[in-house]
Structure formats: structure tokens, C-alpha cells
């Protein structure tokens, strides 16, 4: 069977294959046999597959964070790379005539030399006698009154003479004298040591008018959240983190590269801040007129290393890899969407949509299973004392941005009663992440039901379709969430037009008040699941706060990767990288090569996906394994303990 026919054959065979991890839960050899402390795929509605006749294989995803690379693709289709730490494109504006004239003065760096040179230049303008009189006046060091420190020249000068005097005093003597014109005569006021140098803004203009208000730069981060790196930069430069913009957040556990912008921060300051970053580097600076905003990207390029491959080889996996290339995978929202902790983001999102602010804060701050010790200790203090100050003192800032924001509000206000105001102190993108996670949760369940009932043969009556005409056409929406751009109205599939569309044109709505729902039984999933949570699709328009009135979106449920490539590698040492980062390339490191008789087997994948698509969902289709971070961490730990 040709790989390109597999989707259609699956539809003829009936419902798609169910997730094998459901049965694996009872397998004592599996990490899932233990009571999970993380959200599982089945809990997030991720249950179906589309590639038939394949049982999967074992491997570890992100055994090291350096096994997962993401390079952003810009809106023009260019893959973003970090190629220089210092280069800047057009960093400075062209100089004005006044600036060129100042440069021509060649002011000495030594203060005494500049003082002596000043009077060499004043003598042709004022004459030897007046120049010497001014010099003697400025050489006095004792404290005097303003009148005693003032010297009036006693004669009028023409415009060119005054201009020449100002040019000399402002550039050679800025800390020694203030020169001003009174009734047509020049007055020289000797400055005291504590006086600040004057600011002469004549002839100057902001470089931003030429270069653009935004410094654009490329950020590479390693095992860090995107916002954490920008927060580090903000603290280093003592500026507000809101001056920074980016097209989207990237995976924390990995090495990722993306474009960012900074409002009116010069590249040399960013270079200085970059040297102080923990887990990040900046480079490729340029200037532009526009901020880089959420959603302004063409996709992401992934390079992924699957280590300790077992149960598959180059021969057995070849048809499956071709199937992924030609057929694609289910466009589920991946497990990262729901967080990695025992309390998932979508659970908090339910309470946000119900305006149950006390419940929201309780969920954000309450103890969680499997958390690092210092965070767990702080949460336990909150749970037993409800003391925000004591909790805040124990909470590591980098590990808990939302928690810090809430507790700081409680400390400043002196009360823990206004939970709505406390939640509003969390950065907006993070607040919206909770409600978007809930939309994703409902969408995943709806997609699974669509595949179970109708298969993947093609569009069926009652489906909604938006022709997938471009690589980046993945999500279509009215709101401005990270994955939601311009509004596109879907077409309802009927018996008459069903043959006009492919399965790749079919979309399902993320729940909202301004979207159309499919006109078959999948619609019931939205209503029934949301009713269990005390919500409804139409009720999403009635939230008392505008930013949580979700309009909804449309998302294709099957997608194909672009430029899908793979390579088998052998290696011995898990601690050594199997791919090269951008910073490695800058520093002259070579691409790691396969060892001919290495004892371990790895599969290296490289492919492009549109915005908001999850690489882990492609891996799930390929491997038939649980992709939740908690499960993969247990696999990795088990492998290390055996070694």
C-alpha cells in the first residue's frame, strides 16, 4: 500500500487505532503502572492514531534537553538562526552636520589637555587678552558666590563669534564653565565640581527616528522559558519586561531560537546584558519600526533526537516514516499546552471562565505532587498559614512567575481577599494561557470523537472546511491568541460538495461565542463536556471581563510536516550531544557524527511545522507512546539508573 493512500484506507477500515498507553497503565514494567502525578494524553482527549498496522517502538524523547531543537520560521519563510553575538545591522543613524563638525574638533580625552586646547581655539575668536582672562578666571579653585564665579566679557560679539565660543566651551570645557548670552554680551560662569555638565540638545535628534523604535534580535535559550530570559534581561537593564516582544513562546526543555524586539533599547546594551544571561544568548541585532508581536511567525523548524531506540530499525520503520511524511498526523494540542504539573492549566482555566477567583488562586498556590523541594516547601507554608510574605520569601522567583505575581499583590495590599486583582497581576499572556488551555482540552476531545465516528477517509456532511492552501494555514480565528490570527469563515460540507474537499481541509472549532459548530454528532462533545464544567459555548460571551470572552477559532485536525528528514545514528555516551546548536556553530564546533559500532541507537528527525502545531504529536503518531513530560522523565530516569 502506498504511503499516500494510508489515510484513505484508514477511513475504510473504521475507527482509528486507540492509544496503546491505556493498556500500558496495567503493565508493571511501565512508568504508567504507578499512579501518575501528571496529566496523561488520555486525560487531555488525545486517544487516536491515523497510521494503520503499526504498533510503535520504544525510545526516549528529550533524554537530554539538548535533544530537542526549535528554530522559529519568520513570516517570510526564513528559518531564524543565531549567527553572531555582536553584529548589528544599521545600528546608528547617519550623523548630522553638527555631529560631523563636533567630531572634527578632535577633543582630547585627557581633561587638562582639553582645557589647554580650548584656549588655543578661543584666542583667534576673542583675542589673546580675553582668552587669557577667561583662562585665569576658570583656574580659580576656591569656593565663591555665583557673582564671584561669573565673568562678563564686556563687549558684544557677532553671531559667528558667539557660535565659535559655544562650540569650544560645550565640547572642551563642559565641566568647567557655563557660557550664556546676557544683553548681547557673553558671561562665563565657573562651574563647581558638584555641578552636572549641561545638556546641549541643539542640532541633535533621536537616533530612533532613523533606525526605528525597535531593536530586533535573535534569542537562543537553553532549558529556560522564553519569558524567563526576557525577565532576566529586564532586571539586568533595569527596564520593564513589557518593552520586549516575541512571536511566541517556545518549549522550555530544549534549545530554541527565535526573534524578539525591544522598544528603544540600543543593541550595545543588549550585548552587555547577553553576557550576564543564565541559559541564553542574544545576537543578530537590527532595527525596525514595528514590534514583533505574538503570532507573527510562519512556523517552527524542529530537530529532534530520539535516544535508546528499541523495537524498530531502518527497514521496519521506513514505511512508517514515509507515512508520516506523506500522510501527516492528528493536529492535537500537545501535552505542553496543559502544563507539566499535577494541576493542569486547563483546570485553572475552568475557574477563570466561571469567575471563581478564590478557586483560581487556590489552584495556583496549592501544593502539587512531584514538585521540586524548594517550591513544595513554599506551597506548604501557604497551605498551612495563608501568609503571603512568608510564602514569598521561600518561593524561588524563576520557578513560579504566576505565584510570585499573586503573592506580591497580597503583600502590597495587606490583604488576601481581592483574588481577582491578584490574578490580574499575572502577565496577560500567562493569564490567557489558562483559558486557551481549556479551549484546547475541549478541541482535543472533539477531534478524537470526529475520528472515532467518521474515520479519516475524507470530509463528511456536517463537517466544516477551510481549504488548506498554505503551510501556515493551520488556525483561523478572530481573537489574537498566539495561534489565532485572521478570521476565515468555514464552509459547511453537504452531500453535494463533499467530494470538493479533502480530509486536510476539515477544521473543528475551538469553543467560543463567535464560531460555527459542525452539524453532526461531534457538536454534542462541546456541549456535553462544557456542561460538566458548568460552562457552555454561548456562555463564553458573557464573562464580566472582556479579555476572557472567547470568540473561538478554527483549526485543521490533520496536517503534514514540511521537509521531513531522518537519520539513524549510533553513539556510546548519553552525555554527549548528537546535534549542533547555533551557538556551537558560532564557536566553531563540528556537527556530531554517528559512531559506526556505537552501542546505542538514536533516530534524528528534522521537519517544519506550521504555527501552533506540536512536534510531540508527530512523535506520538510515529512511536505510539505517551508523550507527557512526566512519563518521559520517568523513562529517562529508569535508563540512567540501569546505566
Secondary structure, 3 states (H helix, E strand, C coil): CCHHHHHHHHHHHCCCCECCHHHHCCCCCCHHHCCCCCCCCHHHCCCECCCCCCCCCEEEECCCHHHEEEEEECCCCCECCCCCCCCEECCCCCCCHHHHHHHCCCCCCCHHHHHHHHHHHHHHHHCHHHHHHHHHHHCCCCCCCCCCCEEEEEEECCHHHHHHHHHHHHHHCCCCEEEEEECCEEEEEECCCCCCCCCCCCCCCCCHHHHCCEEEEEEEEECCCHHHHHHHHHHHHCCCHHHEEECCCCCCCCEEEEEEEEECCCHHHHHHHHCCCCCEEEEEEEEECCCCCCCCCCEEEEEEEEEEEECCCHHHHHHHHHHHHHHCEECCCCHHHHCCCCCCHHHHHHHHHCCCHHHHHHHHHCCCCCCCHHHHHHHHHHHHHCCHHHHHHHCCHHHCHHHHHHHHHHHHHCCCCCHHHHHHCCCHHHHHHHHHHHHHHHHHHHHHHHHHHHCCCCCCCCCEECCCCCCCCCEEECCCCCCCCCCCCCEECCCCCHHHCCHHHEEEEECCCCCCCCCCCCHHHHHHHHHHCCCCCHHHHCCCCHHHCCCCEEEECEECCEEEEEEEEEECCCCCCCCCCHHHHHCCCCCCCCCCCCCEEEEEEEEEECCCCCHHHHHHHHHCCCCCHHHHHHHHHHHHHHC
